[in-house]
Amino acid sequence: MPDQIPHGRYVATHVTPPPADETEHFVKCPACGGWIDCRDLGTVFAHEGPLPHPAADRPQ
């Protein structure tokens, strides 16, 4: 279940050269407007479900 994956536990590593800029790791969620760190599988899955998404990822 996606909601059972803890944030920060499964972090991706690159098989190609890493992005030139840290911002390339983030995408904006079209549903809530929050920023998703695509390296963190728990955060990605948290944004797959219905609203509300995690408050920490929403714009402050």
N, C-alpha and C positions, 0 to 999 in steps of 0.2 A: 504494500500500500504506500503511495507517495507521501502521505502525511506522517509515516513512521520513519522516514529517512532524516536523521538529525542534521541540522545545518552545520557546515564546517567539517564534517567527518569525511565525506567523499569529495576530494578536490582533484580536478583534472590536471594532467601534465601534458605538455606539448609533444607531439611527434614531428612537428615541423618547427621552424624558427618561431619564437614567440612574437606577438604583436609588438610593433614599435612603440606603442603608447598604451598605458594602463587602461585608458577609457575603452579600448577595443574589446575588453573582456565583459562589458556591460551592454545590455539591451533594455529598452524601455518597454514595460508591459502595456499592451494596448488596452487592457481592461481597467487597470487601476492607476496607470501613469507612474508606477514605481520603477526603480532600476533594479535589474536582475543581474547578479554576478554569475555568468554562465560557467564559471569554473566550479561552482558549488552546486552539486546535484540536488541537495535538499532544498535550496532556494528555488531552483528551476521548477521542481515538482510542486512546491508550495504555490506557485503562480499558475499551475495548470487547473486547479480547482475553482470552485465558485467564489465570488466575492463574499466577504472582504478578504483580501490578501494580507500577508504579514505587515503589521504597522511599521516595522523597522525598514521595510523596503519602499514605503510610500513617500512621496515628496514631503519634506518638512516645512 
